[in-house]
Amino acid sequence: MDTFTPVITLHALAASYVLVLGPLQILRRRRDLAHRVLGTTWLIAMLTVCISSFWIAPDGFSWLHGLSIWTLVCMVAAIAGIRAGIVSIHRGFMVGSYLGTLAAFTFAALVPSRLIPQLLRSEPLVAAATAVGVVVVVLIVHLSVVRAAGRSPQRMLDEVGA
């Protein structure tokens, strides 16, 4: 695996989104409409990370693929927990999924033969620009959703001309 294929690029961008948005969701005190909307985007990104991982298999199935399967199970448990009104189950599985993603990223970033260290050595400007770009996108999405969710539904309809 020497290059960033479209699947690897999608996987890396979705994982970056998950890693940046995760702490904003976990540390944000209010559990409101913005939390649910941002959580949905986080869940979609996490599903993208897990599913795309199965197409990144130059050496076959690895523990990272097992982590993807476990994360998919955790996402189902987290959604079931919150739908049942059991916040502690939801929080535990979501925080655990975030920590698992952080562990996988740490592994990918520290093993010299993996693509992240190779990119940092060969194209540090591309790596830095991509990281900054993801952070900016997450902050814009986060601030936009939090701001929009704070408005009344009627005011939002008035603003879009409906």
C-alpha positions in Angstrom: 0.0 0.0 0.0 2.1 2.9 -1.3 -0.5 5.4 -2.4 -3.7 7.1 -1.4 -6.4 5.4 -3.4 -9.9 7.0 -3.5 -11.0 4.5 -0.8 -8.1 5.3 1.4 -8.6 9.0 0.9 -12.3 8.7 1.8 -11.4 6.6 4.8 -8.8 9.1 6.0 -11.0 12.2 5.5 -14.0 10.5 7.3 -11.7 9.4 10.2 -10.3 12.9 10.4 -13.8 14.3 10.7 -14.6 11.7 13.4 -11.4 12.6 15.4 -12.0 16.3 15.2 -15.7 16.4 15.9 -15.6 13.7 18.6 -14.2 15.9 21.5 -16.6 18.7 20.5 -19.5 16.4 20.9 -18.2 14.6 24.0 -17.3 17.9 25.9 -20.3 20.0 24.8 -22.6 20.3 27.8 -25.9 20.7 26.0 -27.6 17.6 24.6 -30.0 19.3 22.2 -30.9 19.4 18.5 -27.4 20.5 17.6 -26.0 17.5 19.4 -28.3 15.1 17.5 -27.6 16.7 14.1 -23.9 16.7 14.7 -24.1 13.2 16.1 -25.7 12.1 13.0 -22.9 13.5 10.8 -20.4 11.9 13.2 -22.2 8.5 12.9 -22.3 8.8 9.1 -18.5 9.6 9.1 -17.9 6.7 11.5 -19.9 4.3 9.3 -17.8 5.5 6.3 -14.6 4.8 8.2 -15.7 1.3 9.2 -17.2 0.2 5.9 -14.3 1.7 3.8 -11.8 -0.2 6.0 -12.9 -3.5 4.4 -11.7 -2.3 1.0 -8.3 -1.4 2.5 -6.8 -4.9 2.9 -3.5 -5.4 1.1 -2.5 -8.1 3.6 -5.9 -9.5 4.3 -8.0 -9.2 7.5 -6.3 -7.5 10.5 -7.1 -6.5 14.0 -8.1 -3.1 12.5 -10.9 -4.8 10.6 -12.0 -6.5 13.8 -12.1 -3.0 15.4 -14.3 -1.9 12.5 -16.8 -4.7 13.1 -16.8 -4.0 16.8 -17.3 -0.3 16.2 -20.4 -1.1 14.0 -21.8 -3.2 16.8 -21.1 -0.3 19.2 -22.9 2.2 17.0 -26.0 0.0 17.0 -25.8 -0.4 20.8 -25.4 3.4 21.2 -28.4 4.2 19.0 -30.5 1.5 20.7 -29.4 2.9 24.1 -30.4 6.5 23.4 -33.7 5.4 21.8 -34.5 3.5 24.9 -33.6 6.6 27.0 -30.5 5.1 28.6 -28.0 7.9 28.2 -25.2 6.1 30.0 -25.2 3.2 27.5 -25.3 5.7 24.6 -22.5 7.8 26.1 -20.3 4.8 26.9 -20.5 3.3 23.5 -20.0 6.6 21.7 -17.0 7.6 23.9 -15.6 4.1 23.5 -16.0 4.2 19.7 -14.2 7.6 19.7 -11.4 6.2 21.8 -11.1 3.1 19.5 -10.8 5.4 16.5 -8.1 7.4 18.3 -6.2 4.2 19.1 -6.4 3.1 15.4 -5.3 6.5 14.3 -2.4 6.4 16.7 -1.3 3.1 15.3 -1.6 4.3 11.8 0.4 7.4 12.6 3.2 5.7 14.5 4.0 2.7 12.4 6.6 4.0 9.9 5.4 1.8 7.0 1.8 3.1 7.1 0.7 5.9 4.8 0.4 8.7 7.4 4.1 8.7 8.4 5.0 8.3 4.7 2.9 11.3 3.8 4.4 13.4 6.6 7.9 12.6 5.4 7.2 13.0 1.6 4.5 15.7 1.5 4.3 17.5 4.9 2.6 20.5 3.4 -0.2 18.4 1.9 -0.6 16.6 5.3 -0.7 19.9 7.2 -3.1 21.6 4.7 -5.4 18.6 4.8 -5.4 18.5 8.6 -6.1 22.3 8.7 -8.8 21.9 6.1 -10.6 19.2 8.0 -10.5 21.2 11.3 -11.9 24.3 9.5 -14.7 22.2 7.9 -15.6 20.6 11.2 -15.6 24.0 13.0 -17.8 25.6 10.3 -20.2 22.7 10.4 -20.2 22.7 14.2 -20.8 26.4 14.6 -23.4 26.5 11.8 -25.4 23.6 13.3 -25.2 25.0 16.9 -26.3 28.4 15.6 -29.1 27.1 13.5 -30.4 24.7 16.2 -30.6 27.7 18.6 -33.2 29.4 16.4 -36.9 28.8 16.6 -38.3 26.6 13.8 -40.6 29.5 12.6 -37.6 31.9 12.4 -35.6 29.4 10.4 -38.6 29.0 8.0 -38.8 32.8 7.7 -35.1 33.1 6.9 -35.3 30.6 4.0 -38.4 32.2 2.6 -40.8 29.3 3.2 
